[in-house]
Amino acid sequence: MRRVAAVSGALFVTLALLFMVYMVSTTNDARLAAQDRERHAYDVTLLTRSLDATISNSEAALGRFVLDEQEETSGNIYYGEWRKARVQLNELNRLVARDPAQRERVAELRELFNRRDTELARAARAAAAQQGEGGVNLFYTAGLSPTGPALSAKLSDIAAAERDKLTRSIETTQFFSTEADRLTDYLGWLGILVGGIALMLGLSSYSTLRAYLASKEEAETEAERAGELEVAVAERTAELVAANEALKAEAEERQLAEAQLRQVQKMEAVGQLTGGIAHDFNNMLAVVVGGLDLARRRIDGPRREVMGHLTNAMEGATRAAALTRRLLSFARSEPLLPERVESATLIPSMRDLLDRTLGERISIHLDLQDDAWPVFVDPHQFENALLNLAVNARDAMQGVGDLTIESANVSLKAGEVGDNLKGEYLRISVRDTGCGMTDEVRERAFEPFFTTKDVGKGTGLGLSQIFGFVHQSGGEVDIDSTVGEGTTVSLYIPRAQAIANEDKVKVHPAAASLSEEDDIVCANARILLVEDDPRVRTATVGALEDLGYDPRSCGSGAEALELFKPGEFDLVITDVVMPKMTGPELVRELKAIQPDLSILFVTGYVGEGDNDELVGHEILRKPFTIGGLSSAVANALRAGFTSQPPSAGAAATG
């Protein structure tokens, strides 16, 4: 019986164990099945929410697309989200394939989805075609369609049905879970083992979490560094752009300055050329004038026809001499006789001259500032410059129009007008209502011999002479002209700060008369003539002999030093510009030998650098007449007699 009982007990225990294993297995299977249904329900519910969100994202992207019509950005987002929604719809259809009720709901959902796709596609096509307001209107119309709300409602129905199924599955799962828990109480040790495994899994999860947090912190640090680098790059880019703009502006200013410098250098080169031409021309004219004057003085009454021809030749030579003076003025080599000039007084005094010169059809207006600053200029050159400007204005207006002469006190920065220095200037502006100048004409206006007038109506030296006079006076000239409206030429002359030294170079005109007093002073004077041009030297010696002097001549400073002996000469007449030794250099040597020696400089070209050495001496400009030579010689001898004690040479002439 015990054995049977033991066997029965063992069998019972075995059966009970098998039953327990079976029940645990069945319970676990049922619980797993219930969990599968729960997961299925969760998947369907989550998918419906994802599908709803995807459709919403797609419509939102379409809204941006119809506004900015940027297919590469908003358009691509819309199409991508909509395709994603279609994939999710297919996945939802697959998940509910075993549930007839849900399958029917998904079929209705698909129909609504396709209808919504058609509504939104019209707006998307309009936006892709960049129809502007058309896409917006279609999108707005699609927003008013009931398809969208119906689509969302159908998704809610599917989700609600799944939630009901989920509730039932949860209840079933709880039942089988309770049974499984009760049965697994007998498997405590197994639970301990499972707990240990769970602890190990927890430790592993903790390590994974720490690694995740560390990697996240590192990513945030890198993102912050990237942001700082981006800001630094943007700041540096802005600095480089600003530096580039500054360099560009500096390059433009440099190009402008170089252009102005080239123009000034060109004018200086032309000035040097005209000065040299005038110098050589004056030497030739000196021969012509001297020879003609001597011939005219020796011709008596019966030869009046020849006398007329000689007179005409003298007039031509005189006109040529006037031309060289204009060239010298442009070259800034004409010696000026500056003095303090009040423009408010000088310009109105020219009114009658301007009226006679310009004619009755030109209306002259004077707009002169009462307190205009005085200037230190040669008044004759100043008047000549204004007259030249007025004549040019008359020709530009073809004899009919308005001419305005204005004066104003201005303060200029360095380089504000041409290459002027910083300071105070008197601006004299001559404005006409003529045809104006083109840019090409304005750029060449100061070039010598350049003219737009017909042949024979202008030499092209008017503005050139003005340019030379104003620059020689320390000023600047500016032209403002508009084609068809008129031209304004402005002379900027430095303000006279104080009355300048009146002991200036005295320049004798080309023609003058000899007084009886001059004859008394100059009789039988012994003169040393130093002239490098043999033709000028011969003509001058003949003129001096004709005037009753006792001349000796040589062609260079070195020869003059060999001929000169103290007390043998009453006067030395020397050219200013000579090779090897200039006139002023020769005079310094002679003055060291005989301090009371009388000096007369003769020149056809006087540079600005020589003016200081010529101060206090007589100057005779080439070409000169015999009368001009006589007056200059007499003044030079008289100045020597009155300023120095009588010398042996002076006593001989008395």
Secondary structure, DSSP 4 states (H G I P E B T S, - for coil): -HHHHHHHHHHHHHHHHHHHHHHHHHHHHHHHHHHHHHHHHHHHHHHHHHHHHHHHHHHHHHHHHHHH--IIIIIHHHHHHHHHHHHHHHHHHHHTTT-HHHHHHHHHHHHHHHHHHHHHHHHHHHHHTT-THHHHHHHHHHHHSTHHHHHHHHHHHHHHHHHHHHHHHHHHHHHHHHHHHHHHGGGHHHHHHHHHHHHHHHHHHHHHHHHHHHHHHHHHHHHHHHHHHHHHHHHHHHHHHHHHHHHHHHHHHHHHHHHHHHHHHHHHHHHHHHHHHHHHHHHHHHHHHHHHHHHHHH--GGGHHHHHHHHHHHHHHHHHHHHHHHHHHHTT-SPP--EEE-HHHHHHHTHHHHHHHH-TTEEEEEE--TTPPPEEE-HHHHHHHHHHHHHHHHHHTTT-EEEEEEEEEEEE-TTSSTTPPSEEEEEEEEEE-S----HHHHHTTTSTT---SPTTS--S-HHHHHHHHHHHTT-EEEEEEETTTEEEEEEEEEB--SPPPS---EEE-S-----HHHHHHHTT-EEEEE-S-HHHHHHHHHHHHHTT-EEEEESSHHHHHHH--TTS-SEEEEESS-SSS-HHHHHHHHHHH-TT-EEEEEES---GGGHHHHTTSEEEESS--HHHHHHHHHHHHHHHHHHS---HHHHHH-
